[in-house]
């Protein structure tokens, strides 16, 4: 029976408990670093506090943090902790041993290229702002150097990047606090130009959940270093829920304070950074430096995805192709459209998280093991959830449906969960394949 397993599953070895550590040494700081990245909060204020008051949007951050923890992260994180295996392997229960090649395997790699493009674009943009330059040629040169140099670093020295992250992850927090302090006096005077509390609330949910969807699915990868359920819970509550509240609230409060103080209705966080005066160029450079870690990690995850799922293509070749695509997206400015990208990410990975959560519940909170071939219950759950996630982009869909489908990323998760659960109960899932017993797991 083990011959039916793809090589990437047979080669999987559980992370031994001897190599695991407390949540505050791995899961919490790793996830916090994601939300400390400027791409999370750069465009968060405009679509949210322009519609609703600050209290509503801050409430949206709290609810978002709890939903990210409970729905998107916890099932995958628990599976990673229990099995010591990566998302690519635990996902074979939900999508099948063969189906796992595409989902979540290659899809995760492709979306990481998207994140790589976003990181490259904004790092370059902030370097240009720090230099007070607007040259398109210089932007292209810096973006290409950033992309290819850091891609090489990610492939050759990711261990050094992980150690560097322990320092660099805290740089943006200090910058956020400085910008907040410079604009705090105007916060209480801010009033949104539009009065749509529900619109502001669901937009906050949609942006945060869409941003987090891929990282939530990757909970297995983050939590295979955890020792027990307590590590999974505390790592998530601090690194995800608390980080969302802090890293989302301080920037939108800063933007609100800046608008109220200056009268300039500009919701771009970059404009708010400029309000700190002589320190602004230094802050732009430090925000760019803090993007080094997410850029490298995106490249590393994409490289692992392509190398695992496309073993006949040299990993260096497949990674360079992906990096080139990401660099083109950055240079052309396509990576600038964060809201659209978050929607696509959420639509893609929302139903994956939903299907995996349903599989987790059906199995009684444990991993059943890989399933033969393609698990069509998982693929159909993903397809229906994805349609719901991009409903507003399908021509001819009534606007009443689009308005009801907010936040779409949450509904895509819910539909993915429901469809998978029903199909599993109807017996659509294929048989399980026994895994070979791992050897030398205590090495």
ABEGO torsion letter per residue (X at the ends): XAAABBAAAAABBBBBAAABBBAAAAAAAAAAAAAABAAAAAAAAAAAAAABBAAAAAAAAAAAAAAAAAAAAAAAAAAAAAAGBBAAAAAAAAAEAAAAAAOABAAAAAAAAAAAAAAAAAAAAAAAAAAGBABAAAAAAAAAAAAAAAAAAAAAAAAAAAAAAAAAAAAAAAAAAAAAAAAAAAAAABBBABBBAAAAAAAAAAAAAAAAAAAAAAAAAAAAABABAAAAAAAAAAAAAAAAAAAAAAAAAAAAAAAAAAGBBBABAAAAAAAAEAAAAAAAAAAAAAAAAAAAAAAAAAAAAAAAABAABBAAAAAAAAAAAAAAAAAAGAAABAAAAAAAAAAAAAAAAAAAAAAAAAAGGBBAEBBBEBBAAAAAAAAAAAAAAAAAABBGBBAAAAAABOBAAAAAAAAAAAAAAAAAAAGABBBBBBBBBBBGAAX
